[in-house]
Protein backbone atom coordinates (compact mmCIF):
# COMPACT_ATOMS: atom_id res chain seq x y z
CA UNK A 1 0.00 0.00 0.00
CA UNK A 2 2.91 2.31 0.72
CA UNK A 3 4.21 1.79 -2.82
CA UNK A 4 0.80 2.65 -4.29
CA UNK A 5 0.66 5.82 -2.22
CA UNK A 6 4.19 6.91 -3.15
CA UNK A 7 3.78 6.31 -6.88
CA UNK A 8 0.28 7.80 -6.79
CA UNK A 9 1.82 10.94 -5.29
CA UNK A 10 4.57 10.93 -7.96
CA UNK A 11 1.91 10.71 -10.67
CA UNK A 12 -0.18 13.53 -9.20
CA UNK A 13 1.63 16.50 -10.79
CA UNK A 14 1.49 15.26 -14.40
CA UNK A 15 -2.02 13.89 -13.80
CA UNK A 16 -3.20 17.32 -12.65
CA UNK A 17 -1.29 19.09 -15.41
CA UNK A 18 -3.05 17.05 -18.08
CA UNK A 19 -6.30 18.66 -16.89
CA UNK A 20 -9.89 17.54 -17.02
CA UNK A 21 -10.16 17.44 -13.24
CA UNK A 22 -12.69 19.20 -11.06
CA UNK A 23 -11.17 22.10 -9.10
CA UNK A 24 -7.80 21.05 -10.57
CA UNK A 25 -7.24 18.10 -8.24
CA UNK A 26 -10.24 15.75 -8.06
CA UNK A 27 -10.46 12.83 -8.61
CA UNK A 28 -7.18 11.35 -7.45
CA UNK A 29 -5.38 9.17 -10.00
CA UNK A 30 -5.81 5.43 -10.53
CA UNK A 31 -2.91 4.55 -8.21
CA UNK A 32 -4.96 5.94 -5.35
CA UNK A 33 -7.95 3.93 -6.57
CA UNK A 34 -5.77 0.81 -6.34
CA UNK A 35 -4.72 1.92 -2.85
CA UNK A 36 -8.38 2.23 -1.76
CA UNK A 37 -9.09 -1.18 -3.31
CA UNK A 38 -6.13 -2.79 -1.55
CA UNK A 39 -6.92 -1.21 1.81
CA UNK A 40 -10.56 -2.30 1.57
CA UNK A 41 -9.61 -5.87 0.63
CA UNK A 42 -7.02 -5.98 3.42
CA UNK A 43 -9.64 -4.98 5.98
CA UNK A 44 -12.16 -7.49 4.59
CA UNK A 45 -9.58 -10.25 5.13
CA UNK A 46 -9.67 -9.65 8.87
CA UNK A 47 -12.27 -11.11 11.20
CA UNK A 48 -14.61 -9.17 13.40
CA UNK A 49 -17.03 -6.33 12.94
CA UNK A 50 -14.58 -3.44 13.36
CA UNK A 51 -12.41 -4.26 10.29
CA UNK A 52 -15.55 -4.67 8.19
CA UNK A 53 -16.86 -1.28 9.34
CA UNK A 54 -13.44 0.14 8.47
CA UNK A 55 -13.60 -1.51 5.05
CA UNK A 56 -16.99 0.08 4.46
CA UNK A 57 -15.65 3.48 5.50
CA UNK A 58 -12.59 3.17 3.26
CA UNK A 59 -14.80 2.05 0.36
CA UNK A 60 -17.27 4.93 0.77
CA UNK A 61 -14.84 7.73 1.57
CA UNK A 62 -11.92 6.55 -0.55
CA UNK A 63 -14.17 5.63 -3.45
CA UNK A 64 -15.52 9.18 -3.52
CA UNK A 65 -12.03 10.61 -3.96
CA UNK A 66 -10.52 8.43 -6.68
CA UNK A 67 -10.72 8.08 -10.43
CA UNK A 68 -13.77 6.07 -11.57
CA UNK A 69 -15.10 6.19 -7.99
CA UNK A 70 -17.03 3.32 -6.42
CA UNK A 71 -17.58 1.24 -9.58
CA UNK A 72 -13.82 0.83 -10.03
CA UNK A 73 -13.27 -0.17 -6.41
CA UNK A 74 -16.30 -2.49 -6.56
CA UNK A 75 -14.97 -4.06 -9.77
CA UNK A 76 -11.63 -4.72 -8.13
CA UNK A 77 -13.28 -6.22 -5.05
CA UNK A 78 -15.55 -8.43 -7.15
CA UNK A 79 -12.63 -9.71 -9.22
CA UNK A 80 -10.59 -10.27 -6.04
CA UNK A 81 -13.52 -12.20 -4.55
CA UNK A 82 -13.93 -14.24 -7.73
CA UNK A 83 -10.22 -15.08 -7.79
CA UNK A 84 -10.42 -16.31 -4.20
CA UNK A 85 -13.55 -18.36 -4.77
CA UNK A 86 -15.23 -18.37 -8.19
CA UNK A 87 -18.98 -17.92 -7.77
CA UNK A 88 -21.75 -16.66 -10.02
CA UNK A 89 -22.43 -13.90 -7.47
CA UNK A 90 -18.88 -12.55 -7.68
CA UNK A 91 -18.99 -12.77 -11.49
CA UNK A 92 -22.33 -10.94 -11.62
CA UNK A 93 -21.05 -8.23 -9.28
CA UNK A 94 -17.97 -7.79 -11.45
CA UNK A 95 -20.16 -7.50 -14.56
CA UNK A 96 -22.41 -4.91 -12.89
CA UNK A 97 -19.47 -2.90 -11.60
CA UNK A 98 -17.83 -2.98 -15.02
CA UNK A 99 -21.06 -1.74 -16.64
CA UNK A 100 -21.37 0.96 -13.96
CA UNK A 101 -18.08 2.47 -15.16
CA UNK A 102 -20.18 3.92 -17.99
CA UNK A 103 -21.29 6.66 -15.62
CA UNK A 104 -17.71 7.92 -15.44
CA UNK A 105 -16.24 7.18 -18.85
CA UNK A 106 -19.39 7.78 -20.91
CA UNK A 107 -19.29 4.48 -22.78
CA UNK A 108 -19.42 0.73 -22.37
CA UNK A 109 -15.95 -0.02 -23.79
CA UNK A 110 -14.84 -1.45 -20.44
CA UNK A 111 -17.19 -4.33 -21.20
CA UNK A 112 -15.06 -5.18 -24.25
CA UNK A 113 -12.35 -6.42 -21.88
CA UNK A 114 -14.60 -9.22 -20.60
CA UNK A 115 -14.34 -11.54 -23.62
CA UNK A 116 -10.57 -11.00 -23.61
CA UNK A 117 -10.44 -11.95 -19.94
CA UNK A 118 -12.44 -15.08 -20.66
CA UNK A 119 -10.04 -16.02 -23.46
CA UNK A 120 -7.02 -15.24 -21.28
CA UNK A 121 -8.05 -17.96 -18.85
CA UNK A 122 -7.49 -20.48 -21.67
CA UNK A 123 -3.92 -19.36 -22.40
CA UNK A 124 -0.93 -20.32 -20.26
CA UNK A 125 1.77 -17.72 -20.86
CA UNK A 126 4.93 -17.78 -18.80
CA UNK A 127 6.07 -14.18 -18.38
CA UNK A 128 8.66 -12.82 -16.00
CA UNK A 129 7.26 -10.90 -13.08
CA UNK A 130 8.29 -7.27 -13.38
CA UNK A 131 7.54 -6.12 -9.86
CA UNK A 132 8.21 -2.40 -10.34
CA UNK A 133 7.23 -2.03 -14.00
CA UNK A 134 3.71 -0.62 -13.59
CA UNK A 135 4.72 1.53 -10.64
CA UNK A 136 7.38 3.24 -12.76
CA UNK A 137 5.35 3.20 -15.99
CA UNK A 138 2.26 5.01 -14.69
CA UNK A 139 3.82 8.30 -13.54
CA UNK A 140 6.38 8.24 -16.38
CA UNK A 141 3.79 7.83 -19.13
CA UNK A 142 1.73 10.69 -17.66
CA UNK A 143 4.83 12.89 -17.60
CA UNK A 144 5.61 12.00 -21.23
CA UNK A 145 2.03 12.80 -22.28
CA UNK A 146 2.27 16.11 -20.45
CA UNK A 147 5.56 16.96 -22.19
CA UNK A 148 4.15 16.00 -25.60
CA UNK A 149 1.05 18.04 -24.97
CA UNK A 150 2.95 21.30 -24.46
CA UNK A 151 4.57 21.59 -27.94
CA UNK A 152 1.54 20.09 -29.66
CA UNK A 153 -0.71 22.63 -27.95
CA UNK A 154 1.57 25.42 -29.19
CA UNK A 155 1.35 23.93 -32.69
CA UNK A 156 -2.42 24.31 -32.65
CA UNK A 157 -3.63 20.91 -31.49
CA UNK A 158 -6.55 21.19 -29.10
CA UNK A 159 -6.46 19.21 -25.86
CA UNK A 160 -9.44 19.10 -23.56
C-alpha positions in Angstrom: 0.0 0.0 0.0 2.9 2.3 0.7 4.2 1.8 -2.8 0.8 2.6 -4.3 0.7 5.8 -2.2 4.2 6.9 -3.1 3.8 6.3 -6.9 0.3 7.8 -6.8 1.8 10.9 -5.3 4.6 10.9 -8.0 1.9 10.7 -10.7 -0.2 13.5 -9.2 1.6 16.5 -10.8 1.5 15.3 -14.4 -2.0 13.9 -13.8 -3.2 17.3 -12.7 -1.3 19.1 -15.4 -3.1 17.1 -18.1 -6.3 18.7 -16.9 -9.9 17.5 -17.0 -10.2 17.4 -13.2 -12.7 19.2 -11.1 -11.2 22.1 -9.1 -7.8 21.1 -10.6 -7.2 18.1 -8.2 -10.2 15.8 -8.1 -10.5 12.8 -8.6 -7.2 11.3 -7.4 -5.4 9.2 -10.0 -5.8 5.4 -10.5 -2.9 4.6 -8.2 -5.0 5.9 -5.4 -7.9 3.9 -6.6 -5.8 0.8 -6.3 -4.7 1.9 -2.9 -8.4 2.2 -1.8 -9.1 -1.2 -3.3 -6.1 -2.8 -1.5 -6.9 -1.2 1.8 -10.6 -2.3 1.6 -9.6 -5.9 0.6 -7.0 -6.0 3.4 -9.6 -5.0 6.0 -12.2 -7.5 4.6 -9.6 -10.2 5.1 -9.7 -9.6 8.9 -12.3 -11.1 11.2 -14.6 -9.2 13.4 -17.0 -6.3 12.9 -14.6 -3.4 13.4 -12.4 -4.3 10.3 -15.6 -4.7 8.2 -16.9 -1.3 9.3 -13.4 0.1 8.5 -13.6 -1.5 5.0 -17.0 0.1 4.5 -15.7 3.5 5.5 -12.6 3.2 3.3 -14.8 2.1 0.4 -17.3 4.9 0.8 -14.8 7.7 1.6 -11.9 6.5 -0.5 -14.2 5.6 -3.5 -15.5 9.2 -3.5 -12.0 10.6 -4.0 -10.5 8.4 -6.7 -10.7 8.1 -10.4 -13.8 6.1 -11.6 -15.1 6.2 -8.0 -17.0 3.3 -6.4 -17.6 1.2 -9.6 -13.8 0.8 -10.0 -13.3 -0.2 -6.4 -16.3 -2.5 -6.6 -15.0 -4.1 -9.8 -11.6 -4.7 -8.1 -13.3 -6.2 -5.0 -15.5 -8.4 -7.2 -12.6 -9.7 -9.2 -10.6 -10.3 -6.0 -13.5 -12.2 -4.5 -13.9 -14.2 -7.7 -10.2 -15.1 -7.8 -10.4 -16.3 -4.2 -13.5 -18.4 -4.8 -15.2 -18.4 -8.2 -19.0 -17.9 -7.8 -21.7 -16.7 -10.0 -22.4 -13.9 -7.5 -18.9 -12.5 -7.7 -19.0 -12.8 -11.5 -22.3 -10.9 -11.6 -21.1 -8.2 -9.3 -18.0 -7.8 -11.5 -20.2 -7.5 -14.6 -22.4 -4.9 -12.9 -19.5 -2.9 -11.6 -17.8 -3.0 -15.0 -21.1 -1.7 -16.6 -21.4 1.0 -14.0 -18.1 2.5 -15.2 -20.2 3.9 -18.0 -21.3 6.7 -15.6 -17.7 7.9 -15.4 -16.2 7.2 -18.9 -19.4 7.8 -20.9 -19.3 4.5 -22.8 -19.4 0.7 -22.4 -16.0 0.0 -23.8 -14.8 -1.5 -20.4 -17.2 -4.3 -21.2 -15.1 -5.2 -24.3 -12.4 -6.4 -21.9 -14.6 -9.2 -20.6 -14.3 -11.5 -23.6 -10.6 -11.0 -23.6 -10.4 -11.9 -19.9 -12.4 -15.1 -20.7 -10.0 -16.0 -23.5 -7.0 -15.2 -21.3 -8.0 -18.0 -18.8 -7.5 -20.5 -21.7 -3.9 -19.4 -22.4 -0.9 -20.3 -20.3 1.8 -17.7 -20.9 4.9 -17.8 -18.8 6.1 -14.2 -18.4 8.7 -12.8 -16.0 7.3 -10.9 -13.1 8.3 -7.3 -13.4 7.5 -6.1 -9.9 8.2 -2.4 -10.3 7.2 -2.0 -14.0 3.7 -0.6 -13.6 4.7 1.5 -10.6 7.4 3.2 -12.8 5.3 3.2 -16.0 2.3 5.0 -14.7 3.8 8.3 -13.5 6.4 8.2 -16.4 3.8 7.8 -19.1 1.7 10.7 -17.7 4.8 12.9 -17.6 5.6 12.0 -21.2 2.0 12.8 -22.3 2.3 16.1 -20.4 5.6 17.0 -22.2 4.2 16.0 -25.6 1.1 18.0 -25.0 2.9 21.3 -24.5 4.6 21.6 -27.9 1.5 20.1 -29.7 -0.7 22.6 -28.0 1.6 25.4 -29.2 1.3 23.9 -32.7 -2.4 24.3 -32.6 -3.6 20.9 -31.5 -6.6 21.2 -29.1 -6.5 19.2 -25.9 -9.4 19.1 -23.6 
